Amino acid sequence: MDLHGGTEERLHDPDLEGGYDEDGAPFDDEAGESYAAYDNGHEDDGAGPSLDAAERLRSLVAYLATNLVDDPDAVEVETRQRGGSVFVSLRVPEEELGKVIGRGGRIARAIRTALTITGSRYNVRASLDIED
């Protein structure tokens, strides 16, 4: 039951063969495992930032940006990690900048939100600079 007293309804994803596992995570019958296994893919002992956090954040931003622009080869993503912070720099050609920023900065804000959430999974503070 949801917050409004109704029943929770899940959207059907035609590409998802198996539905959902007992924790509510998408499950793929063909692969035989939950997609949740890919979400966190690391052992976190709580001792500090994961060594591969910067690389995972870089690949997230690269994936999102290359799927937004017309020329994916022109996208450049660099990361710098200092202690518990990861700085991600995204460079796209000037003519592609609007596709990455979006109307009113909505797409840029969504990318930053995804980056912040992913960074929190690795106990790092992530920030994004978008350059042309």
C-alpha positions as CSV (number, residue, x, y, z in Angstrom):
1,M,0.0,0.0,0.0
2,D,1.4,3.4,-0.9
3,L,1.2,6.7,1.2
4,H,-2.1,7.7,-0.2
5,G,-3.9,4.5,0.8
6,G,-3.8,2.9,-2.7
7,T,-1.9,-0.1,-3.8
8,E,1.6,0.3,-5.2
9,E,1.7,-0.3,-9.0
10,R,4.9,-1.1,-10.8
11,L,5.4,-0.1,-14.4
12,H,6.0,-3.0,-16.8
13,D,9.3,-3.0,-18.5
14,P,9.1,-5.1,-21.7
15,D,12.9,-5.6,-21.7
16,L,12.9,-7.0,-18.2
17,E,12.2,-10.7,-18.4
18,G,11.9,-11.7,-14.8
19,G,10.1,-8.9,-13.0
20,Y,11.2,-8.1,-9.5
21,D,13.0,-10.1,-6.7
22,E,11.9,-10.3,-3.0
23,D,13.5,-6.9,-2.2
24,G,11.7,-5.1,-5.1
25,A,14.8,-4.9,-7.3
26,P,14.4,-5.7,-11.0
27,F,15.3,-9.3,-11.7
28,D,16.4,-10.8,-15.1
29,D,15.6,-14.5,-15.6
30,E,18.0,-14.7,-18.5
31,A,21.0,-13.6,-16.4
32,G,19.7,-15.4,-13.4
33,E,20.4,-12.5,-11.0
34,S,19.0,-9.3,-9.7
35,Y,20.1,-6.0,-11.2
36,A,20.8,-4.8,-7.7
37,A,24.0,-6.8,-7.9
38,Y,25.2,-4.2,-10.4
39,D,24.2,-1.2,-8.3
40,N,26.7,-1.5,-5.6
41,G,29.3,-4.0,-7.1
42,H,31.8,-3.3,-4.2
43,E,32.4,-4.4,-0.7
44,D,32.2,-1.4,1.6
45,D,33.9,-1.9,4.9
46,G,33.1,1.7,6.0
47,A,36.8,2.5,6.3
48,G,36.7,5.3,3.8
49,P,36.2,6.2,0.1
50,S,36.4,3.3,-2.3
51,L,39.5,3.3,-4.5
52,D,37.4,3.0,-7.6
53,A,34.9,5.6,-6.7
54,A,36.4,8.2,-9.1
55,E,36.4,5.8,-12.0
56,R,32.8,4.7,-11.4
57,L,31.7,8.3,-11.2
58,R,33.6,9.1,-14.4
59,S,32.0,6.3,-16.2
60,L,28.5,7.3,-15.0
61,V,29.0,10.9,-16.3
62,A,30.5,9.6,-19.6
63,Y,27.6,7.2,-20.1
64,L,25.0,9.9,-19.5
65,A,26.7,12.6,-21.6
66,T,27.5,10.3,-24.6
67,N,23.9,9.3,-24.8
68,L,22.7,13.0,-24.8
69,V,25.0,14.4,-27.6
70,D,25.1,13.8,-31.3
71,D,28.8,13.1,-31.4
72,P,29.7,10.8,-28.4
73,D,33.4,10.8,-29.4
74,A,33.7,14.5,-28.6
75,V,32.8,14.0,-24.9
76,E,35.7,14.1,-22.5
77,V,35.4,13.3,-18.8
78,E,38.2,13.7,-16.3
79,T,38.1,13.0,-12.5
80,R,40.3,14.1,-9.6
81,Q,40.0,12.6,-6.2
82,R,41.2,14.5,-3.1
83,G,40.4,12.7,0.2
84,G,36.7,12.2,0.4
85,S,35.8,14.4,-2.6
86,V,35.7,13.6,-6.3
87,F,35.7,16.4,-8.8
88,V,34.3,15.4,-12.3
89,S,35.0,17.6,-15.3
90,L,32.8,17.2,-18.4
91,R,33.9,18.7,-21.7
92,V,31.6,18.8,-24.7
93,P,31.7,20.9,-27.9
94,E,30.0,24.3,-27.6
95,E,27.3,23.3,-30.1
96,E,26.4,20.3,-27.9
97,L,26.4,22.2,-24.6
98,G,22.6,22.8,-24.7
99,K,21.9,19.1,-24.9
100,V,23.9,18.4,-21.8
101,I,22.6,21.4,-19.8
102,G,19.0,21.3,-20.9
103,R,16.3,24.0,-20.7
104,G,16.8,25.9,-17.5
105,G,19.6,23.5,-16.5
106,R,17.3,20.6,-15.8
107,I,19.5,18.0,-17.4
108,A,22.6,19.3,-15.8
109,R,20.8,19.2,-12.4
110,A,19.7,15.6,-13.0
111,I,23.2,14.5,-13.9
112,R,24.5,16.2,-10.7
113,T,21.8,14.5,-8.7
114,A,22.7,11.1,-10.1
115,L,26.4,11.9,-9.4
116,T,25.7,12.9,-5.8
117,I,23.7,9.8,-5.1
118,T,26.3,7.5,-6.7
119,G,29.0,9.3,-4.8
120,S,27.2,8.8,-1.5
121,R,27.3,5.0,-2.1
122,Y,31.0,5.2,-2.1
123,N,31.3,7.6,0.8
124,V,32.6,10.5,-1.3
125,R,31.3,13.9,-2.1
126,A,31.0,14.4,-5.9
127,S,30.8,17.6,-7.9
128,L,30.5,18.2,-11.6
129,D,31.8,21.0,-13.7
130,I,30.5,21.3,-17.3
131,E,32.8,23.0,-19.7
132,D,32.8,23.7,-23.5
